[in-house]
């Protein structure tokens, strides 16, 4: 049996990520580890889904044996793929499997991603009854031609209706995802999308600049000249528009791409990632991090299931992070957050470089922390590079 040499602090909180690899169709911009029924060689989804459920149950058992059952789970995040394709009963079953092997904290945050088109009021009633406390809905845009460019299948008004249904079902926190900078999108298109988001009354919004990922249908269209590549200046202007509208509506940024109405509306599971906390990723291609060790699972659902059928952890690769690598990650992640980067995290040379960046107006000192300014958020990656310019993984 495969095992992992990880140090588990049984008193520290733990996150679980559960990866659902199924999608009805493949969006042109997506490079996630997802599969349609046709790609899995199935006429329908029941066969692959049942095989996946069996494998997930085994991995949850092996993970609990590795970590110890005393370790509390503070957050669960079901991502994909399209978790809502499992239906309310399937998502309830999945959460039940996690509860079979782990103890959930009394205030555990339990999130599922959902495609608005595969949800309904009955779906939200079902997952609320099962214990889900948060739902993240993929909206992307309210403009039909933008959705068409992204190969999204939902109708423009459905995300708002779904968000209202989720809240009416008693789900305490609802997020809508936006993508900005799609070729053909105008300022007016984005403004209408923001109107819809605010009309939905959600307490959390995530907004991501479109990235053209290698190997996607969108990348092929850009390479052939059928679509223009996203323009950096346009992306910056769109981000400023999003931030202005959301903050005026009472949604404050707490991470460069995320806004929440208050602290309790923040995604605690993602905060665990950004704090370099421990999480175990369950499912095909899922990534994990425990005690400074990172590993990732076999990507294809069939190969993933085959390993677990033999009672082996489905690990495809792993790495033990060096202190230099952990430092780089702490800087990269902390600088993107509203609380900022503790100055004490930096060595003398990095502090000198931070002082120089403060002079440029991209960072500001707030007590013992360095926080991005509004302009600095537009250039966050560059700020990180300038802070760490002299550091290498071997240093």
C-alpha positions in Angstrom: 0.0 0.0 0.0 1.3 3.5 -0.9 1.8 5.7 2.1 2.9 9.3 2.6 5.5 10.5 5.0 3.7 13.6 6.3 3.6 15.2 9.7 0.0 15.6 10.9 -0.7 18.1 13.7 -3.9 16.5 15.1 -4.9 19.7 16.9 -4.7 21.9 13.8 -7.7 22.4 11.5 -7.8 20.5 8.2 -9.5 21.2 4.9 -10.8 18.6 2.5 -11.1 19.3 -1.2 -13.3 16.8 -3.1 -12.8 16.9 -6.9 -15.8 16.0 -9.1 -14.3 15.5 -12.6 -17.6 15.4 -14.6 -18.9 18.1 -17.0 -21.8 18.0 -19.4 -19.7 19.9 -22.0 -16.2 21.3 -22.1 -15.8 25.1 -22.0 -13.4 26.5 -24.5 -11.2 28.4 -21.9 -11.1 25.6 -19.3 -7.9 23.5 -18.7 -9.1 21.9 -15.4 -9.0 18.1 -15.0 -12.6 17.5 -16.3 -14.2 15.0 -18.6 -17.5 14.7 -20.5 -19.4 11.4 -20.7 -18.2 10.9 -24.2 -14.5 11.4 -23.2 -15.0 8.7 -20.5 -16.4 6.4 -23.1 -19.9 6.3 -21.5 -23.3 7.0 -23.0 -24.4 8.4 -19.7 -22.8 9.3 -16.4 -24.0 6.6 -14.0 -21.2 4.2 -14.7 -18.2 6.6 -14.3 -19.9 8.3 -11.4 -20.5 5.1 -9.4 -16.8 4.1 -10.0 -15.8 7.5 -8.9 -17.9 7.3 -5.7 -16.4 4.0 -4.8 -12.9 5.3 -5.3 -13.5 8.5 -3.3 -14.9 6.5 -0.4 -11.7 4.4 -0.4 -9.4 7.5 -0.6 -11.3 9.1 2.3 -10.8 6.0 4.4 -7.1 5.9 3.6 -6.7 9.6 4.2 -8.3 9.3 7.6 -6.0 6.4 8.5 -3.0 8.5 7.5 -4.0 11.6 9.4 -5.8 10.1 12.4 -9.4 10.4 13.1 -8.9 13.0 15.9 -8.0 15.7 13.4 -11.0 18.1 13.0 -12.1 19.1 9.5 -12.9 22.8 9.5 -13.7 23.2 5.8 -14.9 21.1 2.9 -14.9 22.3 -0.7 -16.5 20.3 -3.5 -15.1 21.5 -6.8 -14.8 20.4 -10.4 -15.8 19.9 -13.0 -19.5 20.4 -12.3 -20.4 19.0 -8.9 -24.1 19.9 -9.4 -24.2 17.2 -12.1 -24.3 14.7 -9.1 -27.6 16.2 -8.1 -28.7 17.0 -4.6 -28.8 13.4 -3.6 -25.3 12.8 -5.0 -23.8 15.7 -3.1 -25.5 14.6 0.1 -24.0 11.2 -0.4 -20.6 12.7 -1.0 -20.8 14.7 2.2 -22.0 11.6 4.0 -18.8 9.7 2.9 -16.7 12.5 4.3 -18.6 12.3 7.6 -18.1 8.6 7.7 -14.3 9.0 8.0 -13.7 12.4 9.5 -15.0 14.5 12.4 -16.4 17.8 11.2 -16.0 20.9 13.3 -19.4 22.2 14.6 -19.0 25.3 12.6 -17.5 23.7 9.5 -17.8 25.6 6.2 -19.1 23.2 3.5 -19.0 24.6 0.0 -20.0 23.2 -3.4 -19.5 24.7 -6.8 -22.5 24.5 -9.1 -23.4 25.3 -12.7 -26.6 27.3 -12.6 -28.2 25.2 -15.4 -27.9 22.0 -13.3 -29.6 23.5 -10.2 -33.1 24.1 -9.1 -34.9 25.2 -5.9 -35.3 21.5 -5.0 -31.5 21.0 -5.6 -30.7 23.8 -3.1 -33.2 22.5 -0.6 -31.6 19.1 -0.8 -28.0 20.2 -0.3 -29.0 22.7 2.5 -30.7 19.8 4.3 -27.5 17.7 3.9 -25.4 20.4 5.6 -23.9 22.5 2.8 -23.4 26.1 4.1 -22.0 27.8 1.0 -22.5 27.6 -2.8 -20.3 29.0 -5.6 -22.1 29.6 -8.9 -20.3 30.0 -12.2 -21.8 33.1 -13.8 -18.9 34.4 -15.9 -21.0 37.1 -17.7 -24.5 38.3 -18.3 -23.8 39.0 -22.0 -24.9 36.1 -24.3 -22.2 36.8 -26.9 -19.5 36.6 -24.1 -20.9 33.4 -22.9 -20.8 32.0 -26.4 -17.2 33.0 -26.8 -16.4 31.1 -23.6 -18.5 28.1 -24.7 -20.7 28.5 -21.6 -24.1 26.8 -21.9 -26.2 28.6 -19.3 -28.7 31.3 -20.1 -27.7 34.8 -18.9 -30.5 35.1 -16.3 -30.1 31.7 -14.7 -27.2 32.5 -12.3 -29.2 35.3 -10.6 -32.2 33.1 -10.2 -30.1 30.3 -8.9 -28.4 32.6 -6.3 -31.9 33.7 -5.1 -33.0 30.1 -4.9 -29.9 29.1 -2.8 -30.5 31.9 -0.3 -34.2 31.0 -0.1 -33.3 27.4 0.6 -31.3 28.6 3.7 -27.8 28.4 2.3 -26.0 31.1 4.3 -23.4 32.2 1.8 -23.6 32.5 -1.9 -20.8 33.4 -4.4 -21.0 34.4 -8.0 -17.9 33.9 -10.3 -17.2 36.4 -13.0 -14.6 36.3 -15.8 -13.6 39.6 -17.4 -11.6 40.5 -20.4 -13.1 37.9 -22.8 -12.6 38.9 -26.5 -15.6 40.9 -27.6 -16.6 42.0 -24.1 -17.3 45.7 -23.7 -17.4 48.0 -20.7 -21.2 48.0 -21.1 -21.3 44.2 -21.1 -19.3 44.1 -17.8 -21.5 46.8 -16.3 -24.6 44.7 -17.0 -22.9 41.7 -15.5 -22.2 43.7 -12.3 -25.8 44.9 -12.3 -27.0 41.3 -12.3 -24.5 40.3 -9.6 -25.6 43.1 -7.3 -29.3 42.4 -8.1 -28.8 38.8 -7.0 -28.0 40.0 -3.4 -25.0 37.6 -2.9 -22.5 38.2 -0.1 -19.4 37.1 -2.1 -18.0 37.7 -5.6 -15.0 36.3 -7.3 -13.7 38.0 -10.5 -10.9 36.6 -12.6 -9.1 38.0 -15.6 -9.4 35.6 -18.6 -6.3 33.6 -19.0 -5.7 31.9 -22.3 -4.4 28.5 -21.2 -2.3 26.3 -23.6 -4.1 23.4 -25.0 -7.6 24.9 -24.8 -10.0 25.6 -27.6 -9.7 29.3 -26.8 -5.9 29.2 -27.1 -6.2 27.5 -30.6 -8.6 30.3 -31.7 -6.2 33.0 -30.5 -3.3 31.3 -32.2 -5.2 31.1 -35.5 -6.1 34.8 -35.2 -9.8 34.1 -34.9 -9.9 35.9 -31.6 -7.6 38.6 -30.1 -5.6 37.9 -27.0 -6.8 39.7 -23.8 -5.3 43.1 -23.6 -3.5 44.0 -20.3 -4.6 47.6 -20.3 -8.2 46.5 -20.9 -8.0 43.9 -18.1 -6.7 46.6 -15.7 -9.5 49.0 -16.5 -12.1 46.2 -16.1 -10.7 45.2 -12.8 -10.9 48.8 -11.6 -14.6 49.0 -12.8 -15.4 45.7 -10.9 -13.7 46.9 -7.7 -15.4 50.3 -7.8 -18.8 48.9 -8.3 -18.5 46.1 -5.7 -16.9 48.3 -3.0 -19.6 50.9 -3.5 -22.2 48.1 -2.9 -20.5 47.1 0.4 -18.5 44.2 -0.9 -14.8 44.7 0.2 -11.8 43.1 -1.3 -10.0 40.6 1.0 -7.9 38.9 -1.7 -7.0 40.4 -5.1 -9.8 38.5 -6.9 -12.3 38.1 -4.1 -14.8 40.5 -2.4 -17.1 39.8 0.6 -19.8 41.7 2.4 -18.2 40.9 5.8 -15.7 38.6 7.4 -18.1 35.7 7.9 -18.8 35.8 4.1 -15.2 35.2 3.2 -14.3 31.7 1.9 -12.6 30.0 4.8 -11.5 27.1 2.7 -9.6 29.4 0.3 -8.2 31.3 3.2 -6.7 27.9 4.3 -4.9 27.7 0.9 -3.6 31.3 1.2 -2.4 30.7 4.8 -0.5 27.6 3.7 -2.6 25.5 6.0 -3.2 21.7 5.6 -5.7 20.2 3.2 -6.2 16.8 1.6 -7.4 16.7 -2.0 -9.7 13.8 -2.8 -10.4 12.8 -6.4 -8.7 12.5 -9.8 -5.9 15.0 -10.2 -6.5 16.6 -6.8 -3.6 18.3 -5.0 -2.9 18.1 -1.3 -0.6 19.9 1.2 0.1 18.5 4.7 3.0 19.6 6.9 5.1 21.0 4.1 4.6 18.0 1.8 2.7 18.5 -1.4 1.4 15.7 -3.6 -1.1 15.2 -6.5 -3.3 12.3 -7.6 -3.5 10.4 -10.9 -5.5 12.6 -13.2 -7.6 10.2 -15.3 -10.7 8.9 -13.3 -10.2 5.3 -14.5 -6.5 5.2 -13.5 -7.3 6.9 -10.2 -10.0 4.3 -9.5 -7.7 1.4 -10.4 -5.1 2.4 -7.9 -7.6 2.7 -5.1 -9.2 -0.6 -6.0 -5.8 -2.1 -4.9 -6.0 -0.1 -1.6 -3.2 2.2 -2.8 -3.2 6.0 -2.4 -3.6 7.3 -5.9 -0.5 9.5 -5.7 1.1 10.5 -9.0 3.9 12.6 -7.6 5.0 14.5 -4.5 7.5 17.1 -3.2 8.8 18.3 0.1 9.0 22.0 0.1 12.3 23.6 1.1 12.3 26.6 3.5 13.1 28.9 0.6 10.1 27.5 -1.4 7.8 27.9 1.6 9.0 31.4 2.1 8.3 32.2 -1.6 4.8 30.8 -1.3 4.0 32.7 1.9 5.1 36.0 0.2 3.1 35.3 -3.0 -0.1 34.4 -1.1 0.1 36.9 1.7 0.8 39.9 -0.5 -2.5 39.3 -2.4 -4.6 39.6 0.8 -6.1 42.7 2.4 -4.3 41.9 5.7 -1.0 42.1 3.7 2.4 40.6 4.3 4.0 40.6 7.7 7.3 42.6 7.5 8.8 40.0 9.7 8.5 37.4 6.9 11.2 39.3 4.9 14.9 39.2 5.3 17.0 42.4 5.4 17.5 42.6 1.6 13.8 42.0 1.0 12.8 44.7 3.4 15.0 47.1 1.6 13.3 46.2 -1.7 9.9 46.5 0.0 10.9 50.1 1.1 11.7 50.9 -2.5 8.3 49.5 -3.7 6.5 51.6 -1.1 8.2 54.6 -2.6 6.6 53.7 -6.0 3.1 53.7 -4.5 2.4 50.0 -5.1 2.7 49.0 -1.4 1.8 50.9 1.8 2.9 50.1 5.4 0.1 49.4 7.8 1.7 48.8 11.3 3.9 45.8 10.8 2.4 44.7 7.5 2.8 45.6 3.8 -0.5 46.0 1.9 -1.1 46.5 -1.8 -2.5 49.8 -2.8 -5.3 50.0 -5.4 -2.7 50.4 -8.1 -0.5 47.7 -6.5 -3.3 45.2 -6.9 -3.2 45.6 -10.6 0.6 44.7 -10.5 0.6 42.2 -7.7 2.6 39.6 -9.6 5.3 42.2 -10.4 5.4 43.3 -6.8 6.2 39.7 -5.7 8.9 39.4 -8.4 10.5 42.6 -7.2 10.4 41.5 -3.6 11.9 38.1 -4.3 14.2 39.0 -7.2 17.4 37.8 -5.5 16.0 34.6 -4.0 16.3 31.2 -5.6 14.8 27.9 -4.4 18.3 26.8 -3.4 19.1 29.9 -1.2 
